[in-house]
Amino acid sequence: MNIDWAAIGSVFGVSLVATVGLVALFTLGIKGLSARERATAQGDSATLAVTAAWLCFAACAAAVAYGIHLIVAKA
């Protein structure tokens, strides 16, 4: 049995970057919704923050769907 360490390192690197990216996107979405709550409490509008939040959540969902697609397509 021959282990391809370079391939294992590559998979680890890509999964680490993808995980950090998804967490960052989701965090930005939560921050956007938090900005909406603050703006509502102050009587302001936070349309841009809410739009950005939903775009972040949509990007997270698209990344998860793409990952599931990759898993299913290889099976």
N, C-alpha and C positions, 0 to 999 in steps of 0.2 A: 504494500500500500504506500502510495506516494502522496504526501500532503502538499498542496499548492499554497504556500504561505502568503504569497503575493495576492492571490485571489481572496483569501480569507481577510487579509488586511484591507483590500479594496472594498469588500462587502461591509466590513466594519466601518470604514470611513464614510461610505455612502449612507449607511443606516444612521450613523451619528449625525451627519449633516441634515438628513431628512427629519430626524426626530427633533433636533434643535430648531429647525425651520418651522415645523408644524407647531411646536410649543410657542415660538415667538409669534406666529400668526394668530394663534388662538388667544395669546395674551393681549395682543393689539386689539382683537375683537372685544375682549372683556373690558379693556380700557375705554374703547369707544362707547360701549353701553354704560359704563360708569360715568363718562362725560355727559351722556344723555340725562342720567339721573341728576347730576349736579346742575345741568342747565335747566331742567324742569323745576328743580327746587328754587332756582333763582328767577324763574319766569322767562328764561331765554329759549331760543330754538337751537337744537343741536343736530340739524339735518345732515351736515357733513360728517359728524362723528358717527351717527347711526348708519349712514351709507358706507363709510369705511369699515365699520364693525361687521356689517353684513357681507361686504366684499371679502373680508378676512375669513369669516366663517365659510363662505362659499369656496374660497381657495383651499381651506382645510378639507372640506368635503370632497372637492375635486381631487386632491392629492390622495386621500384615502380610497376613493373610487378607482383611481388609476392604479394604486397598489393592489387592490383586489383584482382588478382586470389583469394585471401582470401575473398574479398568482394563478388565476383561473385559466389564462391563456397557455400557461406552461404545463398545466396538468393534462 
